[in-house]
Amino acid sequence: MHEPLGIRISGTGRAVPERVVHNREFESRLETNDQWIRERTGIIERRYANPAKGETTAGLAVKASRLAIEAAGLTPDDIDLIIVATITPEAILPSTACFVQQELCSKPVPAYDLVAACSGFVYSLLTAGAMINTGRYQNVLVIGSEVMTIITDMEDRATAILFGDGAGAAVISGTPDTSGPALLHSIMSAEGSGDSMLHVPAGGSRVPTSQMTLNERLHYVKMNGREVYKKAVKRNHDLVDQTLSETGVDPNDIKLVIPHQSNLRIINSARERMGLPEDRVYMNIDRFGNTSGASIPICLDECFRSGRIQSGDLLLLIAFGAGFTWGSALLRV
């Protein structure tokens, strides 16, 4: 078992757009219906951002961050580092984190984006823990914020029904005593061979933007759903198995599992692997859809604020995303 790392989640927050989009809204323009979507994904509704109302990646991130900082009993100027997990940045240049820093802080603070798709928040949490462990940082603001609708092809039934927008944030703070809150175990990995199964083909240096890429709708997410599903199930099982075998923790001792909200069947597969009842695995995919890097921190905030997570509980976060990337974190909160 890894040596515990003295960090704690000292505050959380979330922000979601006002507009609620129910499955029924797809029925008039796509060959699908509410029942079909529910049965295959577990999604009933999701949120769509309106940039005119400030519901941008940075705008949602700032709202979630203010709530997280307040919950931590801190002020924005207590933050030593800002990490934003996103695949839908405020702009190509500068980073979304710089926009967040400008809005939140009255002094310069290091800030950068981290790109790991749906695994982005777990990657960022583990990165924050490593940075705190250097002794140079005490309070790290970790944000998952996505406006997935800007890269979702609303004419593609396979992906249009899946994604929603939102942001979640957490203040990760250093603690001197690892017998209390701590990061007990972590996994972080990637396999780049999955790029063609889940990707946005154009807009980067490999396939620069052109009239052809616009005409061919190559700036939207393309997904081989069957293959991604199989990979996601396998990697989630691997994360569960490796965590349990390396820590010796009994699944029944884990108070709550918070997986990335990708697909109800994928989530249930991981739950069954651990032999846990439904109430021990948190899900809100029915209300928000797949918000990529924002899904786990949105769940975290709901759980902390509703009392689902209490001091001393064991919490397992697991995620799998494009790349492919995957990661997990076993925390004592």
Buried (B, 14 or more C-beta within 10 A) or exposed (E): EEEBBBBBBBBBBBBBBEBBBEBEBBBEEBEBEBEBBBEBBBBBBBBBBBEEEEBBBBBBBBBBBBBBBBBBEBEBEBBBBBBBBBBBBBEEEBBBBBBBBEBBBEEEBBBBBBBBBBBBBBBBBBBBBBBBBEEEBBBBBBBBBBBBBBBBBEEBBBBBBBBBBBBBBBBBBBBEEBEBBBBBBBBBBBEEEBEEBBBBBBBEEEBEEEEEBEEEEBBBBBBBBEEBBEBBBEBBBBBBEBBBEEBEBEBEEBBBBBBBBBBBBBBBBBBEBBEBEEEBBBBBBBBBBBBBBBBBBBBBBBBBBEEBBEEEBBBBBBBBBBBBBBBBBBBBB
